[in-house]
Amino acid sequence: MPLTTLKYIDVRPRPGHKSQGQLIAGPIVLRCALGKGGITSRKREGDGGTPLASMRLLYGFKRPDKQVKATALLQLNSLKINDGWCEVSSDRNYNRQVQVPYNASHETMWRKDDLYDVCIVLDWNIRPRRRAGGSAIFFHLARPGYTPTEGCIALSRADMNRLLPLLSDKTIIRVLR
């Protein structure tokens, strides 16, 4: 168990790179990927923006067949091959976990590119859910080169493993400009 957990993590845009940022966790400063639309104060479904907001870490998923560091204070459920996340704002399960195949458009959580080997759900547009307010805003693993996400915040596997023991369901990510 870590000596301390993080209360806040701040994310700021990286100068000259709207889809990359600096993640500041106490004395630790890490490079991160952001949405292709940069940071936005008017998050909408499909805009590719990372919400300008304070978002609590709710819980997460981890691939049971991959190397993932444990965290004692943040629930990480085993990801299943048929896990998905609904992204259709008119669907009753909008911005919720679903089982695939699913009739409405959805994000497949079990991915070949390993982005969701660790995937933490942020409380963006969870309660209350606003139609078209943005879905599947996660804290997950980055692609090589920190290429843009669809609105999520992403770290390298090494950096995520470094942070996981410091995270709890009380940790808040503050996305700032």
C-alpha positions, 0 to 999 in steps of 0.5 A, a space after each residue: 500500500 502506498 504511503 500516500 494517495 493523490 488527491 489531485 492530478 492536474 492536466 494542462 495542454 503542452 505548449 504548441 501541441 493541443 492534443 498533448 498535455 502535461 500531467 502533474 501528480 504531486 512532484 511527478 510531471 508526465 507527458 500525456 495524450 489528449 483529445 484530437 480536439 484539444 481541451 474544450 469547455 463545451 464537450 459534445 459527443 464525437 467532438 474529440 475534445 477533452 473536457 475542461 473539468 474536474 473529474 473523479 476517478 470512479 473505477 477501472 478495468 484491467 486486462 487479466 492477460 496483461 501485466 498491470 500493477 495493482 492499486 489497493 484503493 481504486 477498484 479495477 475490474 477484470 476486463 472481459 472480451 465482450 465488454 463495451 461502452 455505449 456511445 449513442 446519446 439516444 440509447 438508454 445505455 448511453 455512456 454506460 458499460 454494455 455487453 457486445 455485440 450491442 445493437 447501438 454504436 459502442 466502444 469495444 473495450 477489449 482492444 488489439 492495440 492495448 489502449 484499455 489494458 488499464 482503463 479508468 472511468 472518469 465521472 464525466 457525464 455519468 450522473 446526470 447523463 446529458 444527451 450528447 454530452 460526451 461518452 467514454 471519457 477514460 484515463 487509459 494507456 497512450 499510443 506510441 508517440 502520444 497520438 490524439 485520443 477521442 477525448 480521453 487522457 492517456 499515459 504510457 504504460 510505464 507512467 500508468 504503472 508508476 501512478 496506479 499505486 497512488 490512485 484512489 476513488 477519491 483522486 480528482 483529475 483537473 483538466 485546466 487551460 
